[in-house]
Amino acid sequence: MTDKVLYSLTGNKTQLIVEVGEYAEILHWGQPFNGDLSIARHALHRPVPYGRLDIDVPVTLTPELGRGSFGSPALEGHRAGQDWAPVMKVVKVDHGALGLKIYCEDTLAGLEIISELYLDQHDVIKTRQTLRNIGQGAYQVARLANTLPLPGRVSELMTYHGRWVYEFQTSRQSLTQGGYQQENRRGRTSHEHYPAFVAGTANFDELSGDVFGFHLAWSGNHRMRIDVKADGRRVMQGEAIYLPGEIELSEGASLSTPWLYATHSGQGLNEMSHHFHEHVRASILPSEFANKPRPIHLNTWEGIYFDHDPDYIMQMATQSAQMGVERFIIDDGWFKGRDGDKAALGDWFLDEKKYPNGLEPIVNHVNDLGMEFGLWFEPEMINKDSDLYRTHPDWLLEVKGYDQPTGRNQYVIDLSQPQAFEFLYQRLDHFLSTYNIGYIKWDMNREVVQPGHEGRASGHAQVERYYELVDRVRLNHPNVEIESCSAGGGRIDYEVLKRTHRFWASDNNDALERQTIQRGMSYFFPPEVMGSHIGASHCHSTRRRHSIEFRGLTALFGHMGIELDPVRESEEEKQGFEHYVELHKSIRTLLHSGKSWRIPTDDTAHQIQAVVAQDQSQAVVLIAQLAMPTNALSGHLRIPGLDPDALYQVTVIDQPTNYHDIVNYQPPWTTDGCQLTGRWCQDIGLTMPVLDAETALLVKLEQID
């Protein structure tokens, strides 16, 4: 194609204008334009300065060194040292209602690239590149990246960092020259480098600024980068990292990048999150469970660890049901020889010493109590002290001849070994076929070192085989729900979410730390996929102690559960659990369907979040006091997202037990309630109460007819 054609993709609040001729280039990504598209060609084409190449060099969907793009190319590879600088030319375009599929070829290099670009009604772009070898001989691929341009006004980044029990931490940095790059080579999505970032205009915040959010849907090694070109243009890329020699395309073979998801918001981070949340609900989550309320869990891990006694576990189940729990999950320790974390992984057979009567009595007991039954697995892992390893040492994911460090005393099974893959599927299938198991907690507790299959790197293949294993389980057991857990938040992304129903956000149940972890996760994920449990008053991860009110309210704004032994808890604590279980149930539909808002505060010691119903008929607001108030007074609470002309009844529905004891008196609206318009709530607000550090207060607003 040589004649240039303009294509428009339009969402609800976003438009992409793509110019396609010899190559494809995005001319505009942002607010919709309803006029004559030909204006874009005259208004947006660039000058050509002196001292550079004598032609304009575009930022295409696949930037190429051979075309004079001196930044990061989309493709790096070669054919026995040849065909390393291809110049792809458009040969065909498919234009559908929501997207473009652009076919490009370089017949000299023997390569084809198909660029897919879609924009949905929730204003979320998804894009990927597919490379096909149409030449003679194998083609070695070192890199294949998704690329999107950004406007020059983008000058600040919000990026992610973290670690185990400290996931989803965010930081800010300027973007004026140079750029930013994060790489993850840990073999899973990782606690450290969640594959996402946000770029925007200076000082963008929750309610204002032009922001562009990006998420790479891939559960393995990845690279996220953004570059400021010498001419001031901004370019971002997202890609899977391929280890040396890992990707070789034979004649006719193809390779696709992971999907890159992106959205633009002209009204700050909250609107960005609304786009992503609605896209997840409509297009990512498995649809067969869309209308099912998220059952409240009790997970046994922090209650009993490896100390399994069936009679005692049935007592736990009985007391769980009495508190209103709807799903009971037995965690690690139920299978043969599993008395600690140093042995037995891979031996997925019931431990008959611990369970002499089998698992069925417990499953039946749980079901008779009206609860679903769930079971923990870690299929991808193996201990060397296991019957499986003693029988099949060749099933280890490793480079032979080298020692590799363990993680949690375990190693990884090579899923590219057909027999190993089949063994794991058969063991999962056995339990799911034998017992009424409605839920799997699927864990992955270590990072991947030396991912080798028959001597060659296979990190990419290991992730794809994991997807295939989950897909096969779901195909044959479609009524079973799956949680993605990876020592907490180590495998959380949109690609794994297509196959699962819930994430365990962190192994850390400390309510104070969870406030930050859950906020960081909320930028890309709606509350209903975020596992959030009430732990024991003495947190097992941090040794802190928190009141049941603070723990309960923190766990409320997610997919709620309990992580402890109810039998050993005091009656006062159990009454607290029951209270927050019932409170969650009373607002669960709102929390799991409404619009989430992160609310700016006058004092950084506060963190405030809200969920407003889609029809704006009601809302709940959580005021969390993370630290001592900076000043004697705490400013005002302003609540966005309500109908400005509607009248609302404002009521405090949960508060600390010492709420009235720490001041002479609290703001009267917190005691007596009040009626305010949505406009007042948003623009003027309510005087904040005074709270002790590490406490919280819950407010409900209901529209008055």
URVEN-V293552 format. One record per backbone hydrogen bond with DSSP energy under -1.0 kcal/mol. NH is the residue of the N-H (numbers start at 1). CO is the residue of the C=O. E is the energy in kcal/mol with one decimal. If there is no record, write none. Layout:
NH,CO,E
NH,CO,E
//
This chain:
5,20,-2.8
7,18,-2.9
9,16,-2.6
11,14,-3.3
15,30,-2.4
16,9,-3.0
17,28,-2.4
18,7,-2.9
19,25,-3.1
20,5,-3.0
21,23,-2.7
25,19,-2.5
27,17,-2.8
28,17,-1.4
30,15,-2.0
39,36,-1.7
40,37,-1.8
42,38,-1.0
43,39,-2.9
44,40,-2.3
61,24,-1.3
68,65,-1.8
69,64,-2.0
74,63,-2.6
76,143,-2.0
78,140,-2.0
79,82,-3.3
82,79,-1.8
89,105,-2.3
90,22,-2.7
91,103,-3.1
92,103,-1.4
94,101,-2.7
96,99,-2.8
100,117,-2.9
101,94,-2.2
102,115,-3.0
103,92,-2.8
104,113,-2.6
105,89,-2.5
106,111,-2.5
110,106,-1.4
111,106,-2.0
112,132,-2.2
113,104,-2.3
114,130,-2.6
115,102,-2.8
116,128,-2.5
117,100,-2.5
118,126,-2.3
119,98,-2.8
120,124,-1.9
123,120,-1.9
125,262,-3.7
126,118,-2.0
127,260,-2.1
128,116,-1.4
130,114,-2.1
131,255,-3.1
132,112,-3.0
133,253,-2.6
134,110,-1.9
135,110,-1.2
139,249,-2.5
140,78,-3.0
141,247,-2.5
142,76,-3.2
143,76,-2.1
145,74,-2.4
146,238,-2.4
148,236,-2.1
150,234,-2.5
154,151,-1.7
155,200,-2.2
156,200,-1.6
157,173,-3.0
158,198,-2.9
159,171,-2.4
161,169,-2.5
166,163,-2.3
169,161,-2.1
171,159,-2.0
173,157,-1.8
175,155,-2.8
180,226,-2.6
182,224,-2.8
184,222,-2.6
190,490,-3.1
196,194,-2.5
197,214,-1.4
198,158,-2.5
199,212,-2.7
200,156,-2.4
201,210,-2.1
204,201,-1.5
205,208,-2.4
211,265,-2.7
212,199,-3.3
213,263,-2.3
214,197,-2.3
215,261,-2.8
216,195,-2.5
217,259,-2.6
218,216,-1.6
222,184,-1.5
223,239,-2.6
224,182,-2.4
225,237,-2.4
226,180,-2.6
227,235,-2.9
228,178,-3.0
229,233,-3.2
232,229,-2.1
234,150,-1.3
235,227,-2.1
236,148,-2.8
237,225,-2.6
238,146,-1.5
239,223,-2.1
241,221,-1.6
246,243,-2.4
249,139,-3.2
252,133,-2.9
253,250,-2.4
255,131,-2.4
257,129,-2.7
260,127,-2.7
261,215,-3.3
262,125,-2.4
263,213,-1.8
265,211,-2.6
268,209,-2.4
269,205,-2.2
270,206,-2.4
272,268,-1.5
273,269,-2.4
274,270,-2.3
275,271,-2.1
276,272,-2.1
277,273,-3.3
278,274,-2.3
279,275,-2.0
280,276,-2.7
281,277,-2.4
282,278,-2.2
283,279,-3.2
284,280,-1.4
285,280,-2.5
289,286,-1.0
290,287,-1.7
292,289,-1.4
297,560,-1.5
298,327,-1.7
299,562,-2.4
300,329,-1.9
303,300,-1.2
304,300,-2.5
305,301,-2.2
307,304,-2.5
308,306,-1.4
313,309,-2.8
314,310,-2.2
315,311,-1.5
316,312,-2.3
317,313,-2.3
318,314,-2.4
319,315,-2.4
320,316,-2.1
321,317,-2.6
322,318,-1.8
323,319,-1.1
324,321,-1.3
325,320,-2.3
326,296,-2.3
327,296,-1.8
328,372,-3.0
329,298,-2.8
330,374,-2.3
336,349,-3.3
338,335,-2.1
339,337,-1.4
344,385,-2.6
347,344,-2.6
348,346,-1.5
349,347,-2.4
351,334,-2.1
355,351,-2.4
358,355,-2.1
363,359,-2.2
364,360,-3.1
365,361,-2.2
366,362,-2.8
367,363,-2.7
368,364,-3.0
369,365,-1.4
370,367,-1.9
371,366,-2.1
372,326,-2.4
374,328,-2.7
375,439,-2.1
376,330,-1.8
377,441,-2.5
381,378,-1.5
382,411,-2.1
383,345,-1.7
386,384,-1.7
390,386,-2.2
391,387,-1.8
392,388,-2.9
395,392,-1.9
396,393,-1.2
397,412,-3.0
398,452,-1.2
402,399,-1.5
407,410,-1.5
410,407,-1.3
411,382,-3.1
413,380,-3.2
414,395,-3.2
415,413,-1.0
417,414,-1.7
421,417,-2.6
422,418,-2.4
423,419,-2.5
424,420,-2.3
425,421,-2.3
426,422,-2.7
427,423,-2.2
428,424,-2.2
429,425,-3.1
430,426,-2.3
431,427,-1.7
432,428,-2.4
433,429,-2.1
434,430,-2.0
435,431,-2.2
437,435,-2.1
438,373,-2.5
440,481,-2.4
441,375,-1.9
442,483,-2.3
443,377,-2.9
448,186,-2.6
452,450,-1.6
453,456,-2.9
456,453,-1.9
458,451,-2.9
462,458,-2.2
463,459,-1.4
464,460,-2.0
465,461,-2.6
466,462,-1.8
467,463,-2.2
468,464,-2.1
469,465,-2.2
470,466,-2.3
471,467,-2.8
472,468,-2.2
473,469,-2.1
474,470,-2.6
475,471,-2.4
476,472,-1.9
477,473,-1.4
480,477,-1.9
481,438,-2.6
483,440,-2.9
484,502,-2.9
485,442,-2.8
486,488,-2.2
490,486,-1.2
497,493,-1.6
498,494,-1.1
499,496,-1.3
501,482,-2.9
503,529,-2.9
504,484,-2.0
514,510,-2.8
515,511,-1.4
517,513,-2.4
518,514,-3.1
519,515,-1.4
520,516,-2.4
521,517,-2.1
522,518,-1.6
524,521,-1.5
525,521,-1.5
529,526,-1.5
530,527,-1.7
531,503,-3.2
532,559,-2.3
534,561,-2.6
539,544,-3.0
543,539,-1.8
546,537,-1.3
551,547,-2.3
552,548,-2.8
553,549,-2.5
554,550,-1.8
555,551,-2.0
558,556,-1.4
559,530,-3.5
561,532,-1.4
562,297,-1.3
563,534,-2.6
574,570,-2.5
575,571,-2.4
576,572,-1.6
577,573,-2.6
578,574,-2.6
579,575,-2.2
580,576,-2.3
581,577,-2.5
582,578,-2.3
583,579,-2.3
584,580,-2.4
585,581,-2.3
586,582,-1.9
587,583,-1.1
588,584,-1.0
591,587,-2.7
592,588,-2.3
593,590,-1.3
594,590,-2.4
595,612,-3.1
597,610,-3.2
599,608,-2.3
606,603,-2.1
607,624,-2.3
609,622,-1.9
610,597,-2.7
611,620,-2.2
612,595,-2.6
613,618,-2.8
616,613,-2.0
619,701,-2.1
620,611,-1.9
621,699,-2.9
622,609,-3.2
623,697,-2.9
624,607,-2.6
625,695,-3.0
626,605,-2.4
627,605,-1.1
637,686,-3.4
639,681,-2.2
646,643,-1.3
648,676,-3.1
649,702,-3.1
650,674,-3.4
651,700,-2.6
653,698,-2.4
654,698,-1.3
659,656,-1.6
661,658,-1.2
670,667,-1.7
671,668,-1.2
672,668,-3.0
673,669,-1.3
674,650,-1.6
676,648,-2.2
678,646,-1.9
679,644,-1.8
681,677,-2.3
682,678,-1.9
683,679,-2.9
684,680,-2.3
685,680,-3.2
686,637,-2.1
688,635,-2.8
694,625,-2.4
697,623,-2.1
698,654,-2.7
699,621,-2.9
700,651,-3.3
701,619,-2.9
702,649,-1.9
703,617,-3.1
704,647,-3.3
//
